[in-house]
Amino acid sequence: MAINTPGVWLGAIAIALVFGLLWLVRRWREQGYDLRGKVVLITGGSRGLGLVMGRQLVEAGARLAICARDEAELERAQTDLVQRGGEVLALICDVTHQTQVEQMVQQVSEHFGTIDVLINNAGTDIVGPLENMTMQDFDDLMQLHFWAPLYTTYAVLPGMRNRQAGRIVNISSVGGKVVSPHMVAYCASKFALTGLSAGMRVELARAGISVTTVCPGLIYTGVNDHALFKGQRRKEYTWFSISESLPLVSASPEKVAREAIAGLRRGAAEVVVPLYILLMARFYGLFPGLMTNLLIWGNWLLPGPTEGGEERAFGRDSHSGWAPSWLTYLSDRAARRNNELPVNEPKATTQVEQVGTREQQPDGQTVNEM
């Protein structure tokens, strides 16, 4: 059978032109939304991915409000961002409490006059076998990953509706599209956030509000010591920490932040990053049975449940001979860069306050925000 060589070349050129046109449209849409002077509120903005996004946003000229529960951590983040030329308001707030969220949004609005962009980033990990998970674990993660974004969204919506303009970014996870063993509670809450975010995009478009769902894969932010572990905690910490530090498997927080902000600027429906995570999510959608079987086999490689393993422990209290080590170098370096070094975990705050207006709180172990 003869091959029509000119036809093949014409087809290849046509495909290249289509992809080139799509790339140009994408760039045009990104450049069409100027962040200079825009007021951006980031929950969980004191460290990790939230802080990295904050750096890139202030460098783009945005005015920034960040919130978290730890005053000392917020002070360090605020100093970091101000040194980069940012105008930054840092507020102590527990976003799992609706009243505090409403107070926080009001204070941001009073300080800046408006909120143009909301980035729901606050989150945490609870890692361990399903047998050692409790109802409290599921409830805490739903509070942080589902209810907290709902509280903040409802708090900013009146202002955005009045202006017929606004952008909301929900930082979900590949765990909100593909299940992962030993992270069932986390995945359940992220699946809920992914669905909430997609539904909001559909309904809020008529009000001029764009909603973007960001689903990153593993990121070496340095969060390992702040995550919570159950069951055989040292073994759980080891596989989790090494996985988050593997080159080519785990992405840098800077790359994820750039992709998330680019998606925000062009009003994308969804950002899945890096590319192999996008392909994995698509594969799961096409072949859920096969993908689930692969995950079942992978679960056999993870530590089994243990009696009395329901107690939580922070990563900093779960170190092993393998982690931290040279195998976790990328994550350990990121912890130093991104304000992730473990300090005293704060108790839940009872009221919203601007950083620098209260004394330090004593130690307390609660679900922590990223």
N, C-alpha and C positions, 0 to 999 in steps of 0.2 A: 504494500500500500504506500503510495507516494505521499510525502509530507509537503504541504504547501508552505514553503519557507517564508515567503513574503507575508502570508497570512498569520503565521506564528509571530513574526516580528511586529506586525501591526497590532495583534492582540496584546503582546507584552507592553508595547508603547501605550496602548489605551489604558491598560491596568495601571501603569506607572503614572499616567496623567490623572487618573481618578484619585489615586492615593495622594498625589501631589496637591491636587485641588482640595481634598479633605484636610490635608495638613495646613494649607494656607488659610482655609476657613477657620480651623481650630486656633491658629495663631492670631487671626484677626479678632476673633471673639475674646481671646485672652487680653489682647492689647486694648480692647474696647472698654474694659472696666478698670478705671484708674483708682488705685488704693490710696493715693495721696489725700490726706485729710479725712479719710474714712475712719469711723470709730468701730473698732473690732473688740468684741468681748470673747475671751477664751476661758472656759472652765478648765480647771486642772492645768493652769498655765504656768505653774511655778517650776516645773522640771520636765525632763524627758521630751517627748514629742511636742507637748504644749509649749514649752520654752523655746524649742527650735523653731516652731512656727512663729512664735512671737518675735524672735530675732529677724526672721525673713520679712515679716510684716512691717516692723518699724523701719527696716532698711528700705522698704518700698514706700515709706511715707505715711503709714497708717498711725492713727492714735489708738493706744492699746489699753484695755482693761483686762486684768487677770485676776482670777480668784482661786483659792485653795484653802485648806484648813490650817496650815502650819505658817505662823507669822515669820519665824526666822527664815524659812525656806522662801517665802514670798519676798522678804527683804533682799535676799541674795539675788533672786530673779529680777526684781525691780532695778537693783543696782546694775546688773548685767545689761538690761535693756536700755536703761537711761544712758549708760556709757556708749551705747551704739547710736545715740541721738534720738531715742524714742521719748515720746510723751506718754507716761505710763501711770495708771492708777491701779494699785494692788489692794484687794479687799479680802479679808478673812471671811470665808463663807463655807458652810456645809451644804452642798447642792442637793443633798437627799432630803432637805427640809424645805417645803414649798414656801413657807413664810420667809425664811432667810433668803431664798432665791428672789422673791418679790422685792424684799428690802434692798438686796444687792443691785438688782436691775434699776431700781429707782435711784440709788446713789450714783450709779454709772451715768444715768440719764441726766441727773442734776449736775454732774461734774462736766460732761462733754456736750450735753444738749440733745443727743440722739444716739441710737445704736444702729449702725448700718449693717453690721455683720455679726452673727453669733456663731461661734465654733464650740460645739459640745464635744469636749475632749476628755473630761474627767473619767477615769476608769481604773480598774485594778484586775489582778489575776488571782484566782484561788485554784491551786493545782493539786490534784490527788484523785485516787480511784473513786468511782461512784459509791462504792460500799462505805467509804469513810466520809462522804458528804452528808450534810444535815439540811433540814429545811431552812435553817438560818442562813446557810451559805447561798442557797438559791434566792432567798428573800433579799439578802444584802446586795447581791449582784444585780438583781432586778431593780432595786432602789437606785443604784448608781448608774446602771447602763440604760435603763428604760425610763423610770419615773423622773430622774434628774433632768435628762434632756427634754422631757415633756414639760416639766415645771419651767425651765428656762425659756423654751419656745413660747409657751403661753404668756410668759411675762413680757417678752419683747414684741409679741404679735400686734398689740394695739397700736404701738408707734409705727410699725412697718405698714400696717393696713392703712393708717391715716395718710402716710406718704406714698402709698401704692408702690413701695420699693423696699427691698431688703434681701439679704442672703443668709441662709442658714446652712451650716456644714455639720454633719453628724459623723464623728469618727467611730465607725463600727470596726469590723475586723473580717479577715477571711473566716474567722470562727463564727461570723454571722451569715456565712454562705456554705461552708463545709464544716461538718462536725470534726472534733478532735478528741481522741480518748484522753481521759484524765483531766478534761477541761469542760465537762458536760454542763455544769452550772454557768460557766463563762459563756459557752456557745449558746445556750438557751437564751441568755439575756441579750447577747449580741444579735441573734436571729430576731428577737423582738424589736431591737432598735432598728435593724435593717428594714423590717416591715413597716415600722412607724415612719421612718424617714421617707420611704418610697410613697407611702400613702399621703404624707404631708405634701410632697412635691406635686402630686396630682391635684390636690384640693387648693393649695395656696397659690398656684400659678395664676389664677384669675385675679388675685389681689396684687400681682406684680412681684411676688416673693418667690425666689428660686431656692430650692432645697437640694443639696448635694450629699450623697452618701459616700464615704470614703472607707474602703475595705482593704487595709494593708495586711501583708503577711507578717512573718517574723521581722522584728526591728531590733537592732542592738542599741537601745536607748540607755541601757544601764539599769533597768528597772528591777533586775533580779533580786536584789536584797530587800526591796520593798514589797515584792509579791508574797503571797501567803501559800503555805504548803501543808498538806495533810497526808496521813498514811505513813509510809516509809519516807519521812520528810527529806533526809539527806540524799537519798537516791532520786527522789522527785526533783529536788533542787538541782542535782547534777545534770540530769537529762535536759531539763528546761533551760538551764544556763548555757550549756554547751550548744544546744540547738539554736539559741538566740544569738550565738556568736560565730556561727559557721559562715565563712565567706561564700558568696554566691547563693547561699540559702537564705540568709538574713540580710535585710536591706538597711542602709544607713538612715537615721532619722532625718538627715538633711534632704535625702532624695525623696522620702515619703512626704516631708513638709512641702517641698517644691511642687510635687505632683498634686497634693491636696489644694494648695493655694492656686495653682494653675486651673484646677477644676472649679474652684470657687469663682475665679475671674471669668471663666467662659460659661458659667452656669450649668456645668455638666450634671447629668442625672446621677452618675456613679463614677467613682475612680477606684479601680482595683490595681494594686501595685505590690510588687514588681510584675513583669510580664508573665513569669512562670506561674504566679498565683492566679492571674487572670485565666490562663490556660487550664489550671487545675479546677477553678470554679466552673468554667465552661464544661469541662470533662465530667464533673460531678453532676451538672445539670442534664447532660446527655445520657450518662451511664451511671445513675445513682447506685444500682445494685453492685456493679463491678467496683466502683469506688469504695462503697461501704465494706465490701469483702477485703479490699486492700487495707483499709483502716482496722478491720478486725484482726488481720494478721499482724499489723503493727502494734496493736494493743498487747499481744503476747510478749512483746519485747520490753514492756514497761513494768515497773515494780507492782507487785500485787498488793491487795489491801492488808491491813494489819489490825489486830485487836487493839482497841484504845486509840486508834489513829484519827479520831474525830477532832482532836485538839489542833488548833491552828498554830503555825509558827512562821515568823517572818523569814525571808530568805537569809537575812544576816545571821540568823540563829540556826541555819540549816546547812552550813558549809560542810564540804567533804574534802577528801584528799584530791579529788579531780576538779572540784570547782569551789572557789576560784583557782585557776591555774592558767598556763599558757593557752589552754583550749578556750578560755573565756576572755582572751585579751581584748577583743573588739568591744565587748560589752563593758568590761572593767574600765577601759579608756573612755568610753562614752559616759559612764557614770561620773567620772571626774569632770568631763566637759559640760555635762548637762544638768548639774545640780542634783544628781541622783545619789550622792554618797549618803549612806544611812545615818540618820540622827534620831533623836527622840521622836517617836511617833506621837502626834498630838491627840488629845481627847477631842471628841466632837465639840465644835464651837456652839455656843448658845445664842449668839447674836452676830450680826454683820458689823465689822469694824474695818476702818482703813488701817493699813499696816503702820506700825509705830505708835499705836494709841493704847496698847494694853501690855500687861506683863506676860512673860512666857508661861505657858501652861505646863503642868507636870506630865510625866509619862503616861501613856495610855494606849492600849492596843485596840484599834478599831479598823474597819475597812478603810484602806488608804486610797487617795486619789492620785492619778498619774499627773 
